[in-house]
């Protein structure tokens, strides 16, 4: 079983997946920062100072020893108060939409590049033979035509020349 596991880990797909997960996690942090620190404040500014992170509904009682702000989602959540944080949910939806849009753009760019590469391969001219090869083929063809005008008793092996591909 250990040998199978080692073979599984050694395959390129597992390593590629591990790299993708690490890069994806870092990319997720960038998108979260973009959403939390740039996009949501701009949306808040456009809506008259609306701060989505502080929009919630308290579903339970606040502990007696609570020392934070009753309007702070983070403080109440840290204290264990049951909350319905629809502002935080909206922020996560925006995160998701941004990530989905960026992935869509990346896949679209890769598909276009692959399509252009395939088109370039099809449009590329066929490789031409060197002048020496062309000359040798002409000589071969000339020898064949002269050989066919000789007597019919000439053997096939005498007519066989290089570049025949045989």
N, C-alpha and C positions, 0 to 999 in steps of 0.2 A: 504494500500500500504506500510506503514511503517513496519507493521508486516512481510510482504513478504520480504522486503529488509533486515530486521534483521535476518530472517530465512536464507536468501541467504548468508549473511555475516558470519553467525555462522557455516555454513557447513565447513567441513574440507578441501574441495577442494579449497575454496577461500583462506584460510589461507596458505595452501601449495603453492598456486600460488604466493601469496604475498612474502613468504619466497624465492621462486625460483627467482622472479624478483629482489629482493634485492641482493641475492647472485650472480645472473647473472650480475648485474651492477658492483659489486665489481670485479668479474672475468673479465669483459670487460676492466676495468681499468688496471688490471694486464697484460692482453694480449696486450693492447695498449702500455703500458710501455715496455713490452718485444719486441714488434715490433719496436717502435720508438727508444728505447735506446740500444738495443742489436742487433737485427737481421738486421735492415736496415743499421746501421753503418758497420756491418760486410760485408753486400752485397756491400756497398759503397767502403769499403777497397778492396774487391776482384775485383771490377771493376775499380780500379785506382782512388779512391777518389770521386766517383760519389755520390752526395748527392741528394737523390730523393725529399726531402722536398722543394728544391729550383728550381725544374723543373716546369715551368709554361709558359703559353703564355698570354701576356697582350692583352686584347680585347678592351680596351678603353683608354682614355687619363688619365694622372696622374693629380690630382688637383694642381693648382699653389702654394698652401700653403703647399705642401707635404714636410716633412723634413726627411723622412726615406730613406732607401737604395732602389734604383731601382731594385736591384737583390734579395731583401728580399720578399718572398711570404707573410709572416705574416704582414710585414709593409704595403705592397700594399693592401692586403685584408682589413686590419684595416682602411685604408684610403678610402675604398669603390671603389677601382679600379676593374672593371670587369676582372676576370682572369680565365683561363682554367688551373686548377692545376692538371695536369696529374701525377705529382710526388706524391702529396697527395693522389690521387685516387689509385695509385699503392700501397701505404702504407696501405690504407684501405682494398684493396684486400688481401694483405698479412695477415692483421689482421683477416679477415674473414676466410681465409684458415687455419690459426692456430687454431682458435676457432672451426671450423668444424672438424679438425683433432682430437682435444682434445675431443670433444663431441663424435666423432666416437669411439675413444679408450675407453671412459667411457661406452658407450652403449654396446660395444663389451665385455667389462669386466663383466658388469652386466648380459648380456645374457649368457656368459660362466658360471658365478657363479650360475645362476638360473638353467642352464642345468645340472651342476654338482650336485646341490642340488636335483633336480628331479631324477637324476640317483642314488644318494645315497639312496633316499627314496625307489626306486624300488628294489635296491639291498639289503636293510636291511632285516635281517631274521625276520620271523614272530615271534611275541612274544610267548614265551613258557609258559605253565601253571605251576603253582607251584606244588611241590610234593604232597601237600595235595589235590589239585583239581584232579590230576591224580589218586590218591588213591581212592578218593570218587567216581570217575567215574568207576573205576574198580569194586568197591563194588556194585555200582548201576547196572552195567551190569551183575554181578554175581547174584544179587538178581532177576533180570529180567529173566535170564535163568532158575533159580530155580523156579520162579513163573510160568513160562510157562509150566513147566513139571507137575504142580499141576493139579487138576481137572479143567475142563472147566467152572465150576460154579463160579470161583473166579471173583469178580467184577473188573471192570476197575479201580475204585478208589483205590482199595487195591494195585494195581500194580504201581500206580503213586508215584514217588519218587522225592525228590529234585534233582536239576541239570538237570531235563528233559527239562527245558526251557519252560515249559507250564504254 
